[in-house]
Amino acid sequence: MRGKQMLVAVCFLAGTATAAAPPNIAFGKWLAAEWRVGAAEQTTVMLKVRALYVNGRLREYTLGEPHSVTDRLFVVRRAYRLNDLLPGEKSTLPRWRWQRGGWLLVNRATGNVAELRLPEFDAYHSAASWFRDYVAYCGVSENGGKLFAVVAQLGRKKAVLRKELGLARSGELPDSECSPPEWQRAPVRVLFEPTGGEKLMFEVRGHEAGPVIEEEDEP
């Protein structure tokens, strides 16, 4: 009887240790990848991509360095391969082409990898800048006609800031609508600089944001 109790205790402890073990999250080696851009896709942009593994299993390909949001969560840009084979082309193998995607949210404690749904984020034109759990970028409307200054926060569906900046230029090169916004702390502010437009600064206060109005010096 005592031997059975000890066996049950050992199995329970082993199961607890296994459940408590954190997942092994690792990045692979950097690889050079060609990204064809422009209306005629005749311009080549070289990307550096690497694989994201969870417990030795390939989950996604990624771009750039990750941003740690908390000690448990980090975000990283996604890259993926798209089959460019036309119907009727005689080939038994896919014709893979690299594309730049959105952002992934990775949980270090659980190993969960989820794609973020950022409002009006355009994988081709939007250059994102992260600070804490906020991300700022120039978003593009679904029809591609309007440009927006957007600040989103993890865990919230509605954008903290959504300010129309005017008509989108629809430039052929990636990130041509707006340079990556610049963050400041204490107070938390973010500066947008759309191409061919005026610089705009907003102050972020929790779940809302407003324009920063510079006071004129008294004579």
SVG drawing of the C-alpha trace seen along z (x, -y; Angstrom):
<svg xmlns="http://www.w3.org/2000/svg" viewBox="-13 -91 35 93">
<polyline fill="none" stroke="black" stroke-width="0.4" points="0.0,0.0 2.8,-2.4 4.6,-1.6 1.5,-2.5 1.2,-5.8 4.8,-6.6 4.3,-5.7 1.3,-8.0 3.2,-10.8 6.1,-10.5 3.8,-10.5 2.0,-13.5 5.3,-15.4 6.5,-14.5 3.3,-15.6 3.5,-18.9 7.1,-19.5 6.2,-18.8 3.2,-21.1 5.2,-23.9 8.0,-23.7 8.0,-26.8 7.9,-26.3 11.2,-26.6 10.8,-29.7 13.7,-30.3 14.6,-32.0 16.5,-30.4 19.4,-31.8 18.9,-34.9 18.2,-34.3 18.3,-36.6 15.0,-36.9 13.9,-38.9 10.7,-40.9 9.3,-42.2 7.6,-45.6 6.1,-48.3 3.1,-48.2 5.0,-46.1 6.9,-44.2 10.2,-45.0 11.9,-46.5 13.7,-44.1 14.0,-44.8 16.2,-42.5 14.7,-41.2 16.3,-39.4 14.0,-36.7 14.3,-34.0 12.1,-31.2 10.3,-31.3 10.3,-27.9 8.1,-26.8 9.4,-23.5 11.4,-22.8 8.4,-23.2 8.3,-25.9 5.5,-28.3 6.2,-31.4 8.8,-33.3 9.6,-36.8 11.3,-40.1 13.4,-42.4 13.9,-42.3 11.1,-41.5 9.7,-44.1 9.2,-43.0 5.9,-44.3 6.0,-42.6 8.2,-39.8 5.6,-37.3 4.7,-38.9 6.6,-40.1 5.6,-41.2 7.5,-40.6 6.8,-41.3 5.6,-38.4 6.9,-37.2 5.4,-34.5 5.7,-32.8 3.0,-33.1 2.4,-30.8 2.8,-32.9 2.0,-30.1 -0.6,-31.0 -3.5,-28.7 -2.4,-26.6 1.3,-26.9 2.9,-23.5 4.6,-23.0 4.3,-20.4 5.9,-22.6 4.7,-25.9 6.4,-29.1 7.1,-30.8 7.5,-34.5 8.3,-36.3 5.8,-38.8 5.8,-41.1 2.9,-40.5 1.4,-42.0 2.5,-41.6 2.5,-38.5 1.9,-38.4 3.9,-35.7 3.3,-34.4 6.6,-33.2 4.7,-31.4 2.3,-29.4 4.0,-29.4 0.9,-30.7 1.5,-32.7 -1.4,-34.9 -1.7,-37.4 -2.6,-40.9 -5.5,-42.7 -4.4,-46.3 -7.0,-48.8 -6.2,-50.1 -2.7,-48.6 -1.4,-48.1 1.3,-45.5 2.8,-47.3 2.6,-51.0 2.5,-51.1 5.7,-51.4 5.0,-50.6 6.8,-51.9 6.2,-50.2 6.4,-51.7 5.3,-49.8 2.0,-48.2 1.3,-50.9 2.0,-50.8 1.9,-53.9 1.7,-53.9 0.1,-55.5 -2.9,-53.5 -4.6,-53.3 -8.3,-53.0 -9.7,-49.8 -10.1,-51.5 -6.6,-52.9 -7.8,-56.5 -7.3,-58.0 -4.3,-58.1 -4.7,-58.0 -2.5,-58.5 -3.2,-55.5 -2.2,-54.5 -3.4,-51.1 -3.0,-49.4 -2.8,-45.6 -6.0,-44.2 -8.2,-46.9 -10.2,-46.6 -10.8,-50.3 -7.8,-52.5 -6.5,-54.9 -6.0,-57.4 -7.4,-57.6 -6.8,-60.9 -7.3,-61.5 -4.2,-62.9 -5.6,-63.4 -5.4,-61.5 -3.1,-58.6 -0.3,-59.0 -0.4,-55.3 3.3,-55.3 4.8,-52.3 7.6,-51.8 6.8,-50.3 6.6,-52.6 6.3,-55.6 3.3,-57.1 4.8,-57.9 8.1,-57.4 8.0,-55.4 6.4,-57.6 8.7,-58.8 7.8,-58.2 8.6,-60.3 8.0,-59.5 7.0,-61.6 4.6,-62.7 3.9,-59.9 3.8,-61.6 4.1,-60.4 5.2,-62.3 3.8,-61.6 5.4,-62.9 3.4,-61.9 5.2,-62.2 4.6,-65.7 2.5,-66.7 2.9,-68.6 4.3,-67.0 1.7,-66.2 2.3,-65.3 -0.2,-63.6 -0.2,-63.0 -1.3,-59.5 -3.2,-59.3 -4.2,-55.7 -7.0,-54.7 -7.2,-58.1 -5.0,-60.6 -5.2,-64.2 -3.2,-66.7 -0.3,-68.6 -0.9,-72.4 2.3,-74.4 1.8,-77.5 3.2,-80.7 5.8,-82.6 4.5,-85.9 6.2,-89.0"/>
</svg>
